[in-house]
Amino acid sequence: MSTFDQIRVFVLALATVGLILVSRRALFNMRSHGFARFFAWESITVLVLLNCPRWFTDPFSARQVLAWTVLFASLFVLWRGVKLLKTAGPTRERAETELYTFEKTSTLVTSDIYRYIRHP
């Protein structure tokens, strides 16, 4: 195993511990969406670590430029979605302790960016 591979395994272990700490309340409730969120975040971490060696090979090829453009566009969607959830009606009425405050919405958010990313 190369040094770079060892570093990636170490980063994966650190990220997993961090994700477990962030998701610890949700991991005990399999019916919570936080349970699935943990595995989604873990999968994204694995994908990033598997693909990072190829990110900077031929960095100015059309494929790489397109990939970085799509990546940054997706970060905008993430930022906009979280910002909207924080302002669109978090409520303290929901009792699920495994949810973060901005996730405790009592109505379906269908405006702004969610108009395009929600299933009808």
Order of alpha helices (4+ residues) and beta strands (2+ residues): alpha-alpha-alpha-alpha
